């Protein structure tokens, strides 16, 4: 039951983008089309889960035993950057089609603060390895959900005749605010 609560909280009531405001840059920049949002979301889920596992192990077996917790942020950034580069190299050699399909998304993930945020939240929350994996996957799904919903809204807004003052960033930010308010309706339904 605890894992189901983690999943619900990570996807809906404490969505990484709409409640914690991490990952706003790709949320606003990549959500012009649904297919690009899905591609970015899938890449984020994969890298987020891998980075969370590696950083959890690094923290448990290296940083905590030697009293180096103050190096978490720097160590986690290095792990994430290295992991993204490793994934990029492996995909380029083993699956060139998938590598081309992901395109710019892999390098963008290196600077996506949701990856670092989830790694730090897992360690600070004291999650075990199972909870870390579940929380990371669920947070990635929540990130993807927010991206796809916003992309759908933006695609529909392209078809609407509206004032020039609202077009572009203005209507995107208003839509993001309303979507964030909608997700706030899930707050308090489940507590951890």
Buried (B, 14 or more C-beta within 10 A) or exposed (E): EEEEBBBBBBBBBBBBBBBBBBBBEBBBEBBBBBEBBBBBBBBBBBBBBBBBBBBBEBBEEEBEEEEBEEBBEEBBBEBBBEBBEEBBEEBEEEEEEEBEEBEEBBEBBBBBBBBBBBBBBBBEEEBEEEBBBBBBBBBBBBBBBBBBBBBBBBBEBEEEEEEEEEEEEEBBEEBBEEBBEEBEEBEEEBEE
